[in-house]
């Protein structure tokens, strides 16, 4: 076990606080309230934490890397379009100004939602965490998940921690998901800092 139950509770609290802050900012920009679901944390061999292979609807995703970790933010295509429309509405009076800009909106929204989470995690670990610029991808959810795992630099033990949380806006009829992947080194550092 990488993270004890106590550390998992602290991690849930930190991530939830960060998500609430990010979603409040997103609500201001999109003009619609957003809610976050329950945060799930799983740990063990990385191979066992990947999403199962299954055909599904197309998603738009943004992948961010950091030393020892990866963040993946995804939205189904219909949700990405709805979010893009709400996001760009404040920047242009033309109703079609956002057409085709869904990926840009997803990248910026992921930045808005994730930065408060990353800042809180960095503060807790007494370190500065730099996220890479987002890499925007489109495809089935399991393929985006596979690409995110491909960017996670695993240690020799092959162990990882995965945290997932769903977000949604009933008003926009939009939903999305945020996943955080940590290798055992970064997870261990967080565990020490959070009182393993």
C-alpha positions as CSV (number, residue, x, y, z in Angstrom):
1,X,0.0,0.0,0.0
2,X,1.3,3.4,-1.0
3,X,-1.2,5.6,0.7
4,X,-2.7,4.8,4.1
5,X,-6.4,5.4,4.8
6,X,-5.4,8.6,6.7
7,X,-3.4,10.0,3.8
8,X,-6.2,9.1,1.4
9,X,-8.6,11.1,3.5
10,X,-6.2,14.1,3.5
11,X,-5.7,13.8,-0.2
12,X,-9.5,13.7,-0.8
13,X,-9.9,16.8,1.3
14,X,-7.2,18.7,-0.6
15,X,-8.3,17.6,-4.0
16,X,-12.0,18.4,-3.2
17,X,-11.1,21.9,-1.9
18,X,-9.0,22.6,-5.0
19,X,-11.8,21.3,-7.3
20,X,-14.4,23.4,-5.5
21,X,-12.2,26.5,-6.1
22,X,-11.6,25.6,-9.7
23,X,-15.3,24.9,-10.4
24,X,-16.3,28.2,-8.8
25,X,-14.0,30.0,-11.3
26,X,-15.5,27.9,-14.1
27,X,-19.0,28.8,-13.0
28,X,-18.1,32.5,-13.2
29,X,-16.7,32.1,-16.7
30,X,-19.3,29.8,-18.1
31,X,-22.3,31.4,-16.4
32,X,-23.6,28.1,-15.1
33,X,-23.0,26.3,-11.8
34,X,-20.8,23.1,-11.7
35,X,-20.7,20.3,-9.2
36,X,-18.1,17.7,-8.4
37,X,-19.0,14.1,-7.5
38,X,-17.3,11.7,-5.1
39,X,-13.6,11.3,-5.4
40,X,-12.4,7.8,-5.8
41,X,-8.8,6.7,-5.1
42,X,-7.3,3.4,-6.2
43,X,-3.7,2.2,-5.9
44,X,-1.6,-0.8,-6.9
45,X,0.1,-2.0,-10.0
46,X,-0.4,0.6,-12.8
47,X,-1.7,-2.0,-15.2
48,X,-4.6,-2.7,-13.0
49,X,-5.6,0.9,-12.8
50,X,-6.2,1.5,-16.5
51,X,-9.7,1.8,-17.9
52,X,-11.0,-1.4,-19.6
53,X,-10.9,-1.6,-23.4
54,X,-14.4,-0.7,-24.5
55,X,-15.9,1.2,-27.5
56,X,-17.6,4.4,-26.5
57,X,-18.4,7.9,-27.5
58,X,-15.8,10.3,-28.6
59,X,-14.3,12.6,-26.0
60,X,-12.1,15.7,-26.0
61,X,-9.3,15.5,-23.4
62,X,-6.4,17.6,-22.1
63,X,-3.4,15.8,-20.7
64,X,-1.0,17.6,-18.4
65,X,2.3,16.1,-17.1
66,X,4.3,16.9,-14.0
67,X,7.3,15.2,-12.4
68,X,5.9,11.9,-11.2
69,X,2.3,12.5,-12.3
70,X,-0.2,13.1,-15.0
71,X,-3.6,14.8,-15.0
72,X,-6.3,14.0,-17.6
73,X,-9.4,16.1,-18.1
74,X,-12.0,14.8,-20.5
75,X,-15.4,15.8,-21.8
76,X,-17.7,13.9,-24.2
77,X,-17.9,15.7,-27.5
78,X,-21.4,17.1,-26.9
79,X,-20.3,18.4,-23.5
80,X,-17.2,19.9,-25.0
81,X,-19.3,21.8,-27.5
82,X,-21.7,23.0,-24.8
83,X,-18.9,24.2,-22.6
84,X,-17.1,25.9,-25.5
85,X,-20.3,27.8,-26.3
86,X,-20.7,29.0,-22.7
87,X,-17.0,29.7,-22.4
88,X,-16.6,31.8,-25.5
89,X,-20.0,33.6,-25.2
90,X,-18.4,36.3,-23.1
91,X,-15.8,37.0,-25.7
92,X,-17.9,37.3,-28.8
93,X,-21.4,38.4,-29.7
94,X,-21.4,36.1,-32.8
95,X,-23.2,32.9,-31.9
96,X,-21.0,30.8,-34.1
97,X,-17.7,32.3,-32.9
98,X,-16.9,29.2,-30.8
99,X,-17.6,26.6,-33.6
100,X,-14.7,24.2,-33.8
101,X,-13.1,25.7,-30.7
102,X,-14.1,22.9,-28.3
103,X,-10.5,21.6,-27.9
104,X,-9.3,25.2,-27.0
105,X,-12.1,25.5,-24.5
106,X,-11.3,22.1,-22.9
107,X,-7.6,23.0,-22.6
108,X,-8.4,26.3,-20.9
109,X,-11.2,24.9,-18.7
110,X,-8.9,22.1,-17.6
111,X,-6.3,24.7,-16.6
112,X,-8.8,26.6,-14.6
113,X,-10.1,23.6,-12.7
114,X,-6.7,21.9,-12.2
115,X,-4.5,24.7,-11.1
116,X,-6.1,25.2,-7.6
117,X,-5.7,21.4,-7.1
118,X,-2.1,21.4,-8.1
119,X,-1.3,24.4,-5.9
120,X,-2.8,22.8,-2.8
121,X,-1.0,19.5,-3.5
122,X,2.3,21.4,-3.9
123,X,1.7,23.4,-0.7
124,X,1.0,20.1,1.2
125,X,4.1,18.5,-0.2
126,X,6.2,21.6,0.4
127,X,7.2,21.7,-3.3
128,X,6.4,23.7,-6.4
129,X,4.6,21.6,-9.0
130,X,4.9,22.7,-12.6
131,X,2.3,21.4,-15.0
132,X,3.2,21.1,-18.7
133,X,1.1,22.9,-21.2
134,X,-2.0,20.8,-22.0
135,X,-1.9,18.4,-24.9
136,X,-5.4,18.2,-26.4
137,X,-6.6,14.9,-27.8
138,X,-9.8,13.5,-29.2
139,X,-10.9,9.9,-29.1
140,X,-12.6,7.2,-27.1
141,X,-12.2,7.5,-23.4
142,X,-10.1,4.4,-22.9
143,X,-7.7,5.5,-25.6
144,X,-7.2,8.9,-23.9
145,X,-6.7,7.1,-20.6
146,X,-4.2,4.8,-22.2
147,X,-2.2,7.8,-23.6
148,X,-2.3,9.5,-20.1
149,X,-0.8,6.3,-18.6
150,X,1.8,6.2,-21.3
151,X,3.1,9.6,-20.1
152,X,3.3,8.4,-16.4
153,X,7.0,7.6,-15.6
154,X,6.7,4.6,-13.4
155,X,9.3,3.5,-10.9
156,X,10.8,0.0,-10.9
157,X,8.0,-1.2,-8.6
158,X,5.3,-0.4,-11.3
159,X,3.0,1.0,-8.5
160,X,0.7,3.9,-9.0
161,X,-2.1,5.9,-7.5
162,X,-5.2,6.9,-9.4
163,X,-7.8,9.5,-8.3
164,X,-10.9,10.1,-10.4
165,X,-13.7,12.7,-10.0
166,X,-16.7,13.5,-12.1
167,X,-17.8,17.1,-12.8
168,X,-21.1,18.2,-14.2
169,X,-23.3,21.3,-15.0
170,X,-27.0,20.5,-15.2
171,X,-27.7,23.9,-16.7
172,X,-25.3,23.4,-19.6
173,X,-26.2,19.7,-19.8
174,X,-22.4,19.0,-19.7
175,X,-20.2,16.6,-17.8
176,X,-16.6,15.7,-17.6
177,X,-14.0,13.8,-15.6
178,X,-10.7,14.6,-14.0
179,X,-8.1,11.9,-13.4
180,X,-4.8,12.2,-11.5
181,X,-2.1,9.5,-11.9
182,X,0.9,9.4,-9.6
183,X,3.9,7.2,-9.6
184,X,5.0,5.6,-6.3
185,X,7.8,8.2,-5.8
186,X,5.4,11.3,-5.9
187,X,2.7,9.4,-4.0
188,X,5.3,8.5,-1.3
189,X,6.4,12.1,-1.0
190,X,2.7,13.2,-0.6
191,X,2.2,10.4,1.9
192,X,5.2,11.7,4.0
193,X,3.9,15.2,3.9
194,X,0.3,14.3,4.7
195,X,1.3,12.1,7.6
196,X,1.4,8.5,6.5
